[in-house]
Amino acid sequence: MTPPLHLLVVEDDPTLRGALVKGLCEQGYQATGCPTLAAARAAVAGGQVDFLLLDLGLPDGDGLEWLNEVRATRPQLPVIILTARDALSDRVRGFDAGADDYLIKPFEFPELLARLRALQRRATPAALTPLCVGDLQIDLVRRTVQRGARVIECTPREFDVLALLARHSGQAVSRARLAAEVWKVSSRMTSVDNVIDVQMSRLREKVDRPEASPLIHTVRGLGYMLKGGS
């Protein structure tokens, strides 16, 4: 059975936050509420967030500034801003910061559900369909990994490494590219190469160790490759 999508509700008003979480769960979603940016930051860093519902005026900062951070690490994460800021300039800033939709408070719950459904339809093009290499499946929306029927628990960085390798299945991906696209490091440093090698060793333990045929391969002098059996 496909697990429900996880929605993160970032809202400091406890009444509204509780009502949204309760209503979304009743509609079949998995919903979690966060009253602060610090709590939301930790939840998104954990990786298991499929949609973000974001208030802007939060006690420990402005949601728009944090949204720019989110977009740097989760560019495909669907985001709906929920706010009382109704000026045209506010809406423009919201979309420019990376919001997919902008809903002004007070709003009706059925309208929020309709906007969620619309975003779900837009979040299923080829760019977000699961990546498959051999019997390994990587779900880019839910950020989950399975090999056959076995669920593989990955850290956010491990997931990003696997997704990058899967997008280039059958091709060697260099340490420089991994450093740039996953670690966001543009210059070559031995320390980063060592971190990458350790990360790949851990991934091998999770992905390949229990299996008869390996999917992760080292291409000497070039980097790493994710490749299914012939």
N, C-alpha and C positions, 0 to 999 in steps of 0.2 A: 504494500500500500504506500502511495506517495505521501510523505510527511507534509503537514500543513505549512504554509509560508509563515515565516516569523516576522512580525511587524514590531518595530520599536517605536513607542510613543514617547517623545521627549516633550514634556509639558509640566510646568511647575504648579499649575492649579490642581490640587489633589482631587477635587470633585470631577472636573472635566477629564483628568487623566484616568481616574477609576472608571468613569462611564465609558470612555473610549475603549479601554482594555476589555471591560466586560462585554460591550457590544460586539467588538471584533472577534472575541473568543466564541461568542454565541453564533457568529457567522461562519465558523469553521477555521478561522485563522488562529495562529499562536501569537499572542500579543504580550508584550512586556512594557511596563511603564518606567520612565526615568524622570526624576524631578530636576536634574542638573546636567550641565554639559559634562562634568567629570564622570558621572555615572554613564552617560550616553557614550562618551569616548571609550570607556572600558568595555561596554557592550559591543560596540562596532569592532573594536580591536580583537574581541573574541571570535569574530568571523561569522557567527550564526545569526545574521540579520539580513532579511531579504528585501524589506521595505522600511523606509524611515519617514515617520510623521513628525515634523519638527516645528516646535514653537520658536519664536525668535527672542522674546524678552525673557531670559532665564536668569536666575539669581547669581550665577557665577560667570556670566558672559553673554555675548550676542550670538545667536544661532547662525547668523550669516557668516561670521568670521570662521566658525567651526565648519560650516558647510564647505568652505574652500579647502580645509584640511581633508575632509572626507573625500572630496572629488580627486585629491591627489593620490589616494590609496584605493578608493573604491569607485572608479569612474562610472561603472554601470549600475550602481545602487540606485533604485528609484526613490525619489525624495518628493514628498508633498509638504509644503510649508503651510502650517496652520497658525494664523496670526490675526490680530485686530488691526494691523497696519494696512490701511486700505488705499493709501495714496498711489497714484500711478507710478511715481518715482520709486516707492517701496517695492511694488510688484516688479518693476524693471530690474531693480537691484537683486531681488530674489532670483529671478530667472538667470541673470548674468552670473550669479554666484554658483549656479548649477542646479537649481530646483527644476523638477519636471512638471510640477503643478503648484498652484498657489490658491489656497482656500481661505477666505476671509471669515473671521469669527464675528458674530455667531453664525453657525452653519447648521444645516439639517444632516443628520446621520446618513440618511439614504443617499444624499448627494456625495458624501465622502466615500461611501461604498461604490457608487457608480464611477467615481474618479479612480478608485483603486482597481476596479475591474478593467477600466480603460488602460491603465498603466500595465496591468498584467498582460493584456493583449499585445501591447507594444514591447514588452520584455521577453517575447518569445520568437524573435527573428533568428536567423541563422547565427548571428553573433553571440546569442545566448543559449543556443541549444547545447545539450551536453556534449562534451568532447569524449570520444571513445578511441582507445588504443588497445587493441587486443580485447581482453575481458575487463579492462580498466575503464570506468566511467566517471567523468568529472562533471558535476552539475554546477554550472557557473552562476545560476540564480541562487540556489540554496547553499552553495559552497560546500558541497559534500562530495566524498570520494568513495567509490565501491570497486572492489575487484571481484567479479562474479557476484556471489551473494554476500561476500564479506565486506562490512563497512570498515573503512580505514579512517581513524581519527587523525586529523591533520591540524597543525597550528596554522594560523593565517599565512605565515611566510611559506610553510611547506606547501600549502594549497597553491599559492601564487607561482612557486617554482614548477609544480606539476602542471599547472595550467599553461604556463609558457612553453614547457617542453612538449605538451600535447598539441598545442597549436602548430608546432613545427615537427610533428611526428615524422620519424625517419630521417631527420636532419640533425646534424650536430649543432648544439647551442653553446656558444663560447661562454667562458667565465665572465668575460667583459660584458656580454649582453645580459647575463643573469645579474651581474652587479648593477648595471644601469637600469634595468627594467623592474627588478624585484627589490634590490637594496637601495636603489636611487643614488648610486655612487658612480660618478662619471670618470674618475681617474682610477687606474689600476694600482692596487695596493696588495702586497703579499698577505696582509692581515685579512682583507676581504676574501681573497682566494681561499685562505685557510677556512674561513667561516663557511664559504660555499661548499667546500669539500666535506666538512663536518655535516652540513645540512643534507648533502646527497647521501652520505653514509646512513644517516637516520632514515631518510626516505627509502633507501634500499631495505632496511630492516622492516619497515612497515609494509611496503608494496611487494617486495620480491622474496623476502626470507621464507614466508610460509608456503611459497608456490614452487612448482616444478620448473617453470620457465621464467627467466628474468625479463623485465620490460625496460629497466634502466640500464643503460650501457655507457661506459666511458670510452670516448673516442680520443685516443692518445694524441696529444698536441692540439686538439681542437676544442674539446669540451665534453658535453654530455648529450645523450640522445635517448628519447623515449620511443621504443619500437616494439610492435607486436610481433608475434611469431608468424612465420610464413605459412 
